[in-house]
Amino acid sequence: MALSVSALVLFGIILIIFIRNKQIKVPHAILAGLFGFMLNQSTAAKPIQDFLAQLAKTLANLTN
């Protein structure tokens, strides 16, 4: 059974771990989130999504 986790959820978990371990401060995490929202509305969003989809596909093929 294969599980699929969105990149947003994965990055959110990573940010929470960094905040709890005091490796990243809350204002920095907020700034990273706002940057992500702005990036999503730019013309760079489609190539980034394509790259992440291809990377996920490659990693899935490596584990099989």
CHARMM internal coordinates of N, CA and C (Angstrom, degrees):
IC EDIT
DIST 1 N 1 CA 1.4502
DIST 1 CA 1 C 1.5155
ANGL 1 N 1 CA 1 C 108.67
DIST 1 C 2 N 1.3190
ANGL 1 CA 1 C 2 N 117.11
DIHE 1 N 1 CA 1 C 2 N 123.25
DIST 2 N 2 CA 1.4589
ANGL 1 C 2 N 2 CA 121.84
DIHE 1 CA 1 C 2 N 2 CA -179.03
DIST 2 CA 2 C 1.5176
ANGL 2 N 2 CA 2 C 109.88
DIHE 1 C 2 N 2 CA 2 C -98.53
DIST 2 C 3 N 1.3159
ANGL 2 CA 2 C 3 N 115.71
DIHE 2 N 2 CA 2 C 3 N 136.14
DIST 3 N 3 CA 1.4578
ANGL 2 C 3 N 3 CA 121.27
DIHE 2 CA 2 C 3 N 3 CA 177.18
DIST 3 CA 3 C 1.5139
ANGL 3 N 3 CA 3 C 108.80
DIHE 2 C 3 N 3 CA 3 C -106.56
DIST 3 C 4 N 1.3123
ANGL 3 CA 3 C 4 N 116.22
DIHE 3 N 3 CA 3 C 4 N 142.21
DIST 4 N 4 CA 1.4515
ANGL 3 C 4 N 4 CA 121.40
DIHE 3 CA 3 C 4 N 4 CA 178.49
DIST 4 CA 4 C 1.5269
ANGL 4 N 4 CA 4 C 108.59
DIHE 3 C 4 N 4 CA 4 C -116.89
DIST 4 C 5 N 1.3132
ANGL 4 CA 4 C 5 N 116.53
DIHE 4 N 4 CA 4 C 5 N 124.88
DIST 5 N 5 CA 1.4574
ANGL 4 C 5 N 5 CA 122.14
DIHE 4 CA 4 C 5 N 5 CA 179.79
DIST 5 CA 5 C 1.5201
ANGL 5 N 5 CA 5 C 107.42
DIHE 4 C 5 N 5 CA 5 C -118.21
DIST 5 C 6 N 1.3276
ANGL 5 CA 5 C 6 N 116.18
DIHE 5 N 5 CA 5 C 6 N 130.29
DIST 6 N 6 CA 1.4559
ANGL 5 C 6 N 6 CA 118.31
DIHE 5 CA 5 C 6 N 6 CA -179.52
DIST 6 CA 6 C 1.5186
ANGL 6 N 6 CA 6 C 109.94
DIHE 5 C 6 N 6 CA 6 C -69.34
DIST 6 C 7 N 1.3122
ANGL 6 CA 6 C 7 N 115.19
DIHE 6 N 6 CA 6 C 7 N 153.10
DIST 7 N 7 CA 1.4617
ANGL 6 C 7 N 7 CA 120.52
DIHE 6 CA 6 C 7 N 7 CA 179.45
DIST 7 CA 7 C 1.5207
ANGL 7 N 7 CA 7 C 110.81
DIHE 6 C 7 N 7 CA 7 C -63.10
DIST 7 C 8 N 1.3277
ANGL 7 CA 7 C 8 N 117.20
DIHE 7 N 7 CA 7 C 8 N -33.55
DIST 8 N 8 CA 1.4604
ANGL 7 C 8 N 8 CA 120.43
DIHE 7 CA 7 C 8 N 8 CA 179.75
DIST 8 CA 8 C 1.5239
ANGL 8 N 8 CA 8 C 110.89
DIHE 7 C 8 N 8 CA 8 C -62.69
DIST 8 C 9 N 1.3230
ANGL 8 CA 8 C 9 N 116.83
DIHE 8 N 8 CA 8 C 9 N -45.15
DIST 9 N 9 CA 1.4607
ANGL 8 C 9 N 9 CA 120.47
DIHE 8 CA 8 C 9 N 9 CA 178.86
DIST 9 CA 9 C 1.5279
ANGL 9 N 9 CA 9 C 110.13
DIHE 8 C 9 N 9 CA 9 C -64.30
DIST 9 C 10 N 1.3176
ANGL 9 CA 9 C 10 N 116.77
DIHE 9 N 9 CA 9 C 10 N -42.55
DIST 10 N 10 CA 1.4570
ANGL 9 C 10 N 10 CA 120.92
DIHE 9 CA 9 C 10 N 10 CA 179.66
DIST 10 CA 10 C 1.5263
ANGL 10 N 10 CA 10 C 111.47
DIHE 9 C 10 N 10 CA 10 C -61.61
DIST 10 C 11 N 1.3323
ANGL 10 CA 10 C 11 N 117.01
DIHE 10 N 10 CA 10 C 11 N -46.86
DIST 11 N 11 CA 1.4637
ANGL 10 C 11 N 11 CA 119.83
DIHE 10 CA 10 C 11 N 11 CA 178.56
DIST 11 CA 11 C 1.5177
ANGL 11 N 11 CA 11 C 111.56
DIHE 10 C 11 N 11 CA 11 C -66.12
DIST 11 C 12 N 1.3192
ANGL 11 CA 11 C 12 N 117.20
DIHE 11 N 11 CA 11 C 12 N -34.74
DIST 12 N 12 CA 1.4651
ANGL 11 C 12 N 12 CA 120.41
DIHE 11 CA 11 C 12 N 12 CA 176.57
DIST 12 CA 12 C 1.5194
ANGL 12 N 12 CA 12 C 111.72
DIHE 11 C 12 N 12 CA 12 C -62.80
DIST 12 C 13 N 1.3142
ANGL 12 CA 12 C 13 N 116.87
DIHE 12 N 12 CA 12 C 13 N -42.35
DIST 13 N 13 CA 1.4690
ANGL 12 C 13 N 13 CA 120.97
DIHE 12 CA 12 C 13 N 13 CA 177.85
DIST 13 CA 13 C 1.5260
ANGL 13 N 13 CA 13 C 110.54
DIHE 12 C 13 N 13 CA 13 C -64.53
DIST 13 C 14 N 1.3302
ANGL 13 CA 13 C 14 N 116.03
DIHE 13 N 13 CA 13 C 14 N -42.32
DIST 14 N 14 CA 1.4685
ANGL 13 C 14 N 14 CA 119.67
DIHE 13 CA 13 C 14 N 14 CA 178.74
DIST 14 CA 14 C 1.5223
ANGL 14 N 14 CA 14 C 110.85
DIHE 13 C 14 N 14 CA 14 C -62.30
DIST 14 C 15 N 1.3401
ANGL 14 CA 14 C 15 N 117.40
DIHE 14 N 14 CA 14 C 15 N -42.00
DIST 15 N 15 CA 1.4655
ANGL 14 C 15 N 15 CA 120.65
DIHE 14 CA 14 C 15 N 15 CA 178.02
DIST 15 CA 15 C 1.5214
ANGL 15 N 15 CA 15 C 111.23
DIHE 14 C 15 N 15 CA 15 C -62.87
DIST 15 C 16 N 1.3290
ANGL 15 CA 15 C 16 N 116.62
DIHE 15 N 15 CA 15 C 16 N -41.91
DIST 16 N 16 CA 1.4675
ANGL 15 C 16 N 16 CA 119.52
DIHE 15 CA 15 C 16 N 16 CA 178.91
DIST 16 CA 16 C 1.5262
ANGL 16 N 16 CA 16 C 110.74
DIHE 15 C 16 N 16 CA 16 C -62.01
DIST 16 C 17 N 1.3248
ANGL 16 CA 16 C 17 N 117.05
DIHE 16 N 16 CA 16 C 17 N -41.88
DIST 17 N 17 CA 1.4724
ANGL 16 C 17 N 17 CA 120.28
DIHE 16 CA 16 C 17 N 17 CA 178.35
DIST 17 CA 17 C 1.5197
ANGL 17 N 17 CA 17 C 110.51
DIHE 16 C 17 N 17 CA 17 C -62.73
DIST 17 C 18 N 1.3300
ANGL 17 CA 17 C 18 N 117.49
DIHE 17 N 17 CA 17 C 18 N -44.16
DIST 18 N 18 CA 1.4600
ANGL 17 C 18 N 18 CA 120.67
DIHE 17 CA 17 C 18 N 18 CA 178.86
DIST 18 CA 18 C 1.5273
ANGL 18 N 18 CA 18 C 111.85
DIHE 17 C 18 N 18 CA 18 C -62.33
DIST 18 C 19 N 1.3275
ANGL 18 CA 18 C 19 N 116.68
DIHE 18 N 18 CA 18 C 19 N -40.85
DIST 19 N 19 CA 1.4695
ANGL 18 C 19 N 19 CA 120.09
DIHE 18 CA 18 C 19 N 19 CA 179.69
DIST 19 CA 19 C 1.5196
ANGL 19 N 19 CA 19 C 110.25
DIHE 18 C 19 N 19 CA 19 C -65.92
DIST 19 C 20 N 1.3166
ANGL 19 CA 19 C 20 N 117.19
DIHE 19 N 19 CA 19 C 20 N -43.86
DIST 20 N 20 CA 1.4708
ANGL 19 C 20 N 20 CA 120.00
DIHE 19 CA 19 C 20 N 20 CA -178.71
DIST 20 CA 20 C 1.5265
ANGL 20 N 20 CA 20 C 112.16
DIHE 19 C 20 N 20 CA 20 C -66.58
DIST 20 C 21 N 1.3306
ANGL 20 CA 20 C 21 N 117.06
DIHE 20 N 20 CA 20 C 21 N -32.06
DIST 21 N 21 CA 1.4611
ANGL 20 C 21 N 21 CA 120.72
DIHE 20 CA 20 C 21 N 21 CA 178.47
DIST 21 CA 21 C 1.5282
ANGL 21 N 21 CA 21 C 112.36
DIHE 20 C 21 N 21 CA 21 C -87.37
DIST 21 C 22 N 1.3420
ANGL 21 CA 21 C 22 N 115.80
DIHE 21 N 21 CA 21 C 22 N 4.79
DIST 22 N 22 CA 1.4599
ANGL 21 C 22 N 22 CA 122.94
DIHE 21 CA 21 C 22 N 22 CA 179.50
DIST 22 CA 22 C 1.5265
ANGL 22 N 22 CA 22 C 112.50
DIHE 21 C 22 N 22 CA 22 C 58.24
DIST 22 C 23 N 1.3250
ANGL 22 CA 22 C 23 N 116.17
DIHE 22 N 22 CA 22 C 23 N 31.15
DIST 23 N 23 CA 1.4576
ANGL 22 C 23 N 23 CA 120.73
DIHE 22 CA 22 C 23 N 23 CA 175.33
DIST 23 CA 23 C 1.5234
ANGL 23 N 23 CA 23 C 110.78
DIHE 22 C 23 N 23 CA 23 C -91.44
DIST 23 C 24 N 1.3234
ANGL 23 CA 23 C 24 N 116.73
DIHE 23 N 23 CA 23 C 24 N -17.41
DIST 24 N 24 CA 1.4595
ANGL 23 C 24 N 24 CA 121.61
DIHE 23 CA 23 C 24 N 24 CA 175.73
DIST 24 CA 24 C 1.5267
ANGL 24 N 24 CA 24 C 106.69
DIHE 23 C 24 N 24 CA 24 C -141.89
DIST 24 C 25 N 1.2991
ANGL 24 CA 24 C 25 N 115.76
DIHE 24 N 24 CA 24 C 25 N 138.62
DIST 25 N 25 CA 1.4576
ANGL 24 C 25 N 25 CA 120.40
DIHE 24 CA 24 C 25 N 25 CA -178.52
DIST 25 CA 25 C 1.5243
ANGL 25 N 25 CA 25 C 109.75
DIHE 24 C 25 N 25 CA 25 C -87.04
DIST 25 C 26 N 1.3219
ANGL 25 CA 25 C 26 N 115.98
DIHE 25 N 25 CA 25 C 26 N 156.75
DIST 26 N 26 CA 1.4580
ANGL 25 C 26 N 26 CA 121.88
DIHE 25 CA 25 C 26 N 26 CA -177.93
DIST 26 CA 26 C 1.5312
ANGL 26 N 26 CA 26 C 112.46
DIHE 25 C 26 N 26 CA 26 C -56.90
DIST 26 C 27 N 1.3557
ANGL 26 CA 26 C 27 N 119.65
DIHE 26 N 26 CA 26 C 27 N -44.42
DIST 27 N 27 CA 1.4726
ANGL 26 C 27 N 27 CA 118.05
DIHE 26 CA 26 C 27 N 27 CA 178.63
DIST 27 CA 27 C 1.5319
ANGL 27 N 27 CA 27 C 113.41
DIHE 26 C 27 N 27 CA 27 C -59.67
DIST 27 C 28 N 1.3257
ANGL 27 CA 27 C 28 N 116.92
DIHE 27 N 27 CA 27 C 28 N -34.75
DIST 28 N 28 CA 1.4597
ANGL 27 C 28 N 28 CA 120.44
DIHE 27 CA 27 C 28 N 28 CA 177.92
DIST 28 CA 28 C 1.5286
ANGL 28 N 28 CA 28 C 110.67
DIHE 27 C 28 N 28 CA 28 C -67.02
DIST 28 C 29 N 1.3310
ANGL 28 CA 28 C 29 N 116.72
DIHE 28 N 28 CA 28 C 29 N -39.08
DIST 29 N 29 CA 1.4594
ANGL 28 C 29 N 29 CA 120.69
DIHE 28 CA 28 C 29 N 29 CA 178.40
DIST 29 CA 29 C 1.5235
ANGL 29 N 29 CA 29 C 110.61
DIHE 28 C 29 N 29 CA 29 C -66.06
DIST 29 C 30 N 1.3339
ANGL 29 CA 29 C 30 N 117.05
DIHE 29 N 29 CA 29 C 30 N -39.62
DIST 30 N 30 CA 1.4669
ANGL 29 C 30 N 30 CA 120.70
DIHE 29 CA 29 C 30 N 30 CA 177.67
DIST 30 CA 30 C 1.5188
ANGL 30 N 30 CA 30 C 109.91
DIHE 29 C 30 N 30 CA 30 C -63.85
DIST 30 C 31 N 1.3275
ANGL 30 CA 30 C 31 N 116.50
DIHE 30 N 30 CA 30 C 31 N -43.67
DIST 31 N 31 CA 1.4589
ANGL 30 C 31 N 31 CA 120.42
DIHE 30 CA 30 C 31 N 31 CA 178.32
DIST 31 CA 31 C 1.5283
ANGL 31 N 31 CA 31 C 111.09
DIHE 30 C 31 N 31 CA 31 C -61.74
DIST 31 C 32 N 1.3238
ANGL 31 CA 31 C 32 N 117.35
DIHE 31 N 31 CA 31 C 32 N -40.25
DIST 32 N 32 CA 1.4703
ANGL 31 C 32 N 32 CA 120.99
DIHE 31 CA 31 C 32 N 32 CA 177.90
DIST 32 CA 32 C 1.5252
ANGL 32 N 32 CA 32 C 110.35
DIHE 31 C 32 N 32 CA 32 C -63.88
DIST 32 C 33 N 1.3225
ANGL 32 CA 32 C 33 N 117.35
DIHE 32 N 32 CA 32 C 33 N -40.38
DIST 33 N 33 CA 1.4545
ANGL 32 C 33 N 33 CA 120.65
DIHE 32 CA 32 C 33 N 33 CA 178.02
DIST 33 CA 33 C 1.5224
ANGL 33 N 33 CA 33 C 112.45
DIHE 32 C 33 N 33 CA 33 C -65.15
DIST 33 C 34 N 1.3206
ANGL 33 CA 33 C 34 N 116.47
DIHE 33 N 33 CA 33 C 34 N -43.38
DIST 34 N 34 CA 1.4665
ANGL 33 C 34 N 34 CA 120.02
DIHE 33 CA 33 C 34 N 34 CA 177.91
DIST 34 CA 34 C 1.5227
ANGL 34 N 34 CA 34 C 111.32
DIHE 33 C 34 N 34 CA 34 C -64.29
DIST 34 C 35 N 1.3224
ANGL 34 CA 34 C 35 N 116.87
DIHE 34 N 34 CA 34 C 35 N -38.39
DIST 35 N 35 CA 1.4579
ANGL 34 C 35 N 35 CA 120.64
DIHE 34 CA 34 C 35 N 35 CA 176.54
DIST 35 CA 35 C 1.5240
ANGL 35 N 35 CA 35 C 110.35
DIHE 34 C 35 N 35 CA 35 C -61.68
DIST 35 C 36 N 1.3156
ANGL 35 CA 35 C 36 N 116.26
DIHE 35 N 35 CA 35 C 36 N -40.48
DIST 36 N 36 CA 1.4646
ANGL 35 C 36 N 36 CA 120.69
DIHE 35 CA 35 C 36 N 36 CA 178.27
DIST 36 CA 36 C 1.5189
ANGL 36 N 36 CA 36 C 112.22
DIHE 35 C 36 N 36 CA 36 C -62.11
DIST 36 C 37 N 1.3278
ANGL 36 CA 36 C 37 N 116.67
DIHE 36 N 36 CA 36 C 37 N -42.33
DIST 37 N 37 CA 1.4626
ANGL 36 C 37 N 37 CA 119.49
DIHE 36 CA 36 C 37 N 37 CA 178.13
DIST 37 CA 37 C 1.5234
ANGL 37 N 37 CA 37 C 111.30
DIHE 36 C 37 N 37 CA 37 C -64.61
DIST 37 C 38 N 1.3256
ANGL 37 CA 37 C 38 N 117.10
DIHE 37 N 37 CA 37 C 38 N -41.01
DIST 38 N 38 CA 1.4619
ANGL 37 C 38 N 38 CA 120.20
DIHE 37 CA 37 C 38 N 38 CA 178.86
DIST 38 CA 38 C 1.5299
ANGL 38 N 38 CA 38 C 110.63
DIHE 37 C 38 N 38 CA 38 C -67.01
DIST 38 C 39 N 1.3188
ANGL 38 CA 38 C 39 N 116.79
DIHE 38 N 38 CA 38 C 39 N -40.29
DIST 39 N 39 CA 1.4583
ANGL 38 C 39 N 39 CA 121.29
DIHE 38 CA 38 C 39 N 39 CA 179.77
DIST 39 CA 39 C 1.5255
ANGL 39 N 39 CA 39 C 110.97
DIHE 38 C 39 N 39 CA 39 C -64.55
DIST 39 C 40 N 1.3223
ANGL 39 CA 39 C 40 N 116.19
DIHE 39 N 39 CA 39 C 40 N -35.48
DIST 40 N 40 CA 1.4634
ANGL 39 C 40 N 40 CA 121.07
DIHE 39 CA 39 C 40 N 40 CA -179.75
DIST 40 CA 40 C 1.5283
ANGL 40 N 40 CA 40 C 111.36
DIHE 39 C 40 N 40 CA 40 C -62.84
DIST 40 C 41 N 1.3089
ANGL 40 CA 40 C 41 N 118.05
DIHE 40 N 40 CA 40 C 41 N -28.66
DIST 41 N 41 CA 1.4558
ANGL 40 C 41 N 41 CA 121.55
DIHE 40 CA 40 C 41 N 41 CA -177.91
DIST 41 CA 41 C 1.5217
ANGL 41 N 41 CA 41 C 112.47
DIHE 40 C 41 N 41 CA 41 C -92.69
DIST 41 C 42 N 1.3163
ANGL 41 CA 41 C 42 N 117.84
DIHE 41 N 41 CA 41 C 42 N -0.01
DIST 42 N 42 CA 1.4621
ANGL 41 C 42 N 42 CA 121.10
DIHE 41 CA 41 C 42 N 42 CA -178.36
DIST 42 CA 42 C 1.5284
ANGL 42 N 42 CA 42 C 110.57
DIHE 41 C 42 N 42 CA 42 C -90.92
DIST 42 C 43 N 1.3186
ANGL 42 CA 42 C 43 N 114.77
DIHE 42 N 42 CA 42 C 43 N 175.73
DIST 43 N 43 CA 1.4655
ANGL 42 C 43 N 43 CA 119.51
DIHE 42 CA 42 C 43 N 43 CA 177.89
DIST 43 CA 43 C 1.5265
ANGL 43 N 43 CA 43 C 112.05
DIHE 42 C 43 N 43 CA 43 C -74.54
DIST 43 C 44 N 1.3186
ANGL 43 CA 43 C 44 N 117.26
DIHE 43 N 43 CA 43 C 44 N -12.22
DIST 44 N 44 CA 1.4596
ANGL 43 C 44 N 44 CA 120.82
DIHE 43 CA 43 C 44 N 44 CA 179.36
DIST 44 CA 44 C 1.5229
ANGL 44 N 44 CA 44 C 112.28
DIHE 43 C 44 N 44 CA 44 C -80.93
DIST 44 C 45 N 1.3263
ANGL 44 CA 44 C 45 N 117.68
DIHE 44 N 44 CA 44 C 45 N -7.81
DIST 45 N 45 CA 1.4602
ANGL 44 C 45 N 45 CA 120.79
DIHE 44 CA 44 C 45 N 45 CA -175.10
DIST 45 CA 45 C 1.5301
ANGL 45 N 45 CA 45 C 112.34
DIHE 44 C 45 N 45 CA 45 C -62.72
DIST 45 C 46 N 1.3248
ANGL 45 CA 45 C 46 N 117.80
DIHE 45 N 45 CA 45 C 46 N -44.62
DIST 46 N 46 CA 1.4720
ANGL 45 C 46 N 46 CA 121.15
DIHE 45 CA 45 C 46 N 46 CA -176.82
DIST 46 CA 46 C 1.5316
ANGL 46 N 46 CA 46 C 112.21
DIHE 45 C 46 N 46 CA 46 C -64.33
DIST 46 C 47 N 1.3541
ANGL 46 CA 46 C 47 N 119.74
DIHE 46 N 46 CA 46 C 47 N -47.52
DIST 47 N 47 CA 1.4721
ANGL 46 C 47 N 47 CA 118.19
DIHE 46 CA 46 C 47 N 47 CA 177.58
DIST 47 CA 47 C 1.5256
ANGL 47 N 47 CA 47 C 113.33
DIHE 46 C 47 N 47 CA 47 C -63.42
DIST 47 C 48 N 1.3195
ANGL 47 CA 47 C 48 N 117.15
DIHE 47 N 47 CA 47 C 48 N -34.54
DIST 48 N 48 CA 1.4699
ANGL 47 C 48 N 48 CA 119.89
DIHE 47 CA 47 C 48 N 48 CA 178.74
DIST 48 CA 48 C 1.5238
ANGL 48 N 48 CA 48 C 109.79
DIHE 47 C 48 N 48 CA 48 C -67.57
DIST 48 C 49 N 1.3269
ANGL 48 CA 48 C 49 N 116.92
DIHE 48 N 48 CA 48 C 49 N -43.02
DIST 49 N 49 CA 1.4637
ANGL 48 C 49 N 49 CA 120.34
DIHE 48 CA 48 C 49 N 49 CA 178.24
DIST 49 CA 49 C 1.5226
ANGL 49 N 49 CA 49 C 111.20
DIHE 48 C 49 N 49 CA 49 C -63.66
DIST 49 C 50 N 1.3200
ANGL 49 CA 49 C 50 N 116.85
DIHE 49 N 49 CA 49 C 50 N -40.44
DIST 50 N 50 CA 1.4677
ANGL 49 C 50 N 50 CA 120.35
DIHE 49 CA 49 C 50 N 50 CA 177.59
DIST 50 CA 50 C 1.5268
ANGL 50 N 50 CA 50 C 111.15
DIHE 49 C 50 N 50 CA 50 C -63.37
DIST 50 C 51 N 1.3317
ANGL 50 CA 50 C 51 N 116.37
DIHE 50 N 50 CA 50 C 51 N -42.13
DIST 51 N 51 CA 1.4647
ANGL 50 C 51 N 51 CA 120.73
DIHE 50 CA 50 C 51 N 51 CA 179.17
DIST 51 CA 51 C 1.5239
ANGL 51 N 51 CA 51 C 110.74
DIHE 50 C 51 N 51 CA 51 C -63.33
DIST 51 C 52 N 1.3357
ANGL 51 CA 51 C 52 N 117.16
DIHE 51 N 51 CA 51 C 52 N -45.88
DIST 52 N 52 CA 1.4630
ANGL 51 C 52 N 52 CA 120.18
DIHE 51 CA 51 C 52 N 52 CA -179.39
DIST 52 CA 52 C 1.5265
ANGL 52 N 52 CA 52 C 111.45
DIHE 51 C 52 N 52 CA 52 C -65.42
DIST 52 C 53 N 1.3299
ANGL 52 CA 52 C 53 N 117.11
DIHE 52 N 52 CA 52 C 53 N -36.92
DIST 53 N 53 CA 1.4654
ANGL 52 C 53 N 53 CA 120.17
DIHE 52 CA 52 C 53 N 53 CA 177.76
DIST 53 CA 53 C 1.5289
ANGL 53 N 53 CA 53 C 110.75
DIHE 52 C 53 N 53 CA 53 C -65.68
DIST 53 C 54 N 1.3217
ANGL 53 CA 53 C 54 N 116.74
DIHE 53 N 53 CA 53 C 54 N -42.54
DIST 54 N 54 CA 1.4636
ANGL 53 C 54 N 54 CA 120.44
DIHE 53 CA 53 C 54 N 54 CA 178.61
DIST 54 CA 54 C 1.5274
ANGL 54 N 54 CA 54 C 111.01
DIHE 53 C 54 N 54 CA 54 C -66.39
DIST 54 C 55 N 1.3306
ANGL 54 CA 54 C 55 N 116.86
DIHE 54 N 54 CA 54 C 55 N -39.25
DIST 55 N 55 CA 1.4631
ANGL 54 C 55 N 55 CA 121.08
DIHE 54 CA 54 C 55 N 55 CA 177.93
DIST 55 CA 55 C 1.5319
ANGL 55 N 55 CA 55 C 110.61
DIHE 54 C 55 N 55 CA 55 C -63.11
DIST 55 C 56 N 1.3300
ANGL 55 CA 55 C 56 N 116.34
DIHE 55 N 55 CA 55 C 56 N -43.55
DIST 56 N 56 CA 1.4709
ANGL 55 C 56 N 56 CA 120.40
DIHE 55 CA 55 C 56 N 56 CA 178.33
DIST 56 CA 56 C 1.5253
ANGL 56 N 56 CA 56 C 110.97
DIHE 55 C 56 N 56 CA 56 C -63.01
DIST 56 C 57 N 1.3263
ANGL 56 CA 56 C 57 N 115.86
DIHE 56 N 56 CA 56 C 57 N -40.21
DIST 57 N 57 CA 1.4741
ANGL 56 C 57 N 57 CA 120.13
DIHE 56 CA 56 C 57 N 57 CA 179.29
DIST 57 CA 57 C 1.5256
ANGL 57 N 57 CA 57 C 110.54
DIHE 56 C 57 N 57 CA 57 C -65.26
DIST 57 C 58 N 1.3313
ANGL 57 CA 57 C 58 N 116.56
DIHE 57 N 57 CA 57 C 58 N -41.14
DIST 58 N 58 CA 1.4598
ANGL 57 C 58 N 58 CA 120.75
DIHE 57 CA 57 C 58 N 58 CA 178.56
DIST 58 CA 58 C 1.5147
ANGL 58 N 58 CA 58 C 111.85
DIHE 57 C 58 N 58 CA 58 C -64.06
DIST 58 C 59 N 1.3485
ANGL 58 CA 58 C 59 N 116.57
DIHE 58 N 58 CA 58 C 59 N -44.36
DIST 59 N 59 CA 1.4534
ANGL 58 C 59 N 59 CA 120.53
DIHE 58 CA 58 C 59 N 59 CA 179.07
DIST 59 CA 59 C 1.5289
ANGL 59 N 59 CA 59 C 111.30
DIHE 58 C 59 N 59 CA 59 C -65.22
DIST 59 C 60 N 1.3195
ANGL 59 CA 59 C 60 N 116.67
DIHE 59 N 59 CA 59 C 60 N -36.71
DIST 60 N 60 CA 1.4642
ANGL 59 C 60 N 60 CA 119.79
DIHE 59 CA 59 C 60 N 60 CA 178.15
DIST 60 CA 60 C 1.5232
ANGL 60 N 60 CA 60 C 110.56
DIHE 59 C 60 N 60 CA 60 C -65.80
DIST 60 C 61 N 1.3285
ANGL 60 CA 60 C 61 N 116.62
DIHE 60 N 60 CA 60 C 61 N -37.97
DIST 61 N 61 CA 1.4695
ANGL 60 C 61 N 61 CA 119.92
DIHE 60 CA 60 C 61 N 61 CA 178.37
DIST 61 CA 61 C 1.5236
ANGL 61 N 61 CA 61 C 112.26
DIHE 60 C 61 N 61 CA 61 C -68.96
DIST 61 C 62 N 1.3289
ANGL 61 CA 61 C 62 N 117.46
DIHE 61 N 61 CA 61 C 62 N -31.56
DIST 62 N 62 CA 1.4629
ANGL 61 C 62 N 62 CA 120.94
DIHE 61 CA 61 C 62 N 62 CA 178.05
DIST 62 CA 62 C 1.5308
ANGL 62 N 62 CA 62 C 112.18
DIHE 61 C 62 N 62 CA 62 C -68.00
DIST 62 C 63 N 1.3199
ANGL 62 CA 62 C 63 N 116.53
DIHE 62 N 62 CA 62 C 63 N -32.26
DIST 63 N 63 CA 1.4561
ANGL 62 C 63 N 63 CA 120.00
DIHE 62 CA 62 C 63 N 63 CA -177.47
DIST 63 CA 63 C 1.5180
ANGL 63 N 63 CA 63 C 112.28
DIHE 62 C 63 N 63 CA 63 C -82.65
DIST 63 C 64 N 1.3173
ANGL 63 CA 63 C 64 N 117.78
DIHE 63 N 63 CA 63 C 64 N -12.40
DIST 64 N 64 CA 1.4792
ANGL 63 C 64 N 64 CA 120.36
DIHE 63 CA 63 C 64 N 64 CA -179.92
DIST 64 CA 64 C 1.4931
ANGL 64 N 64 CA 64 C 111.77
DIHE 63 C 64 N 64 CA 64 C -87.94
END
COOR INIT
IC SEED 1 N 1 CA 1 C
IC BUILD
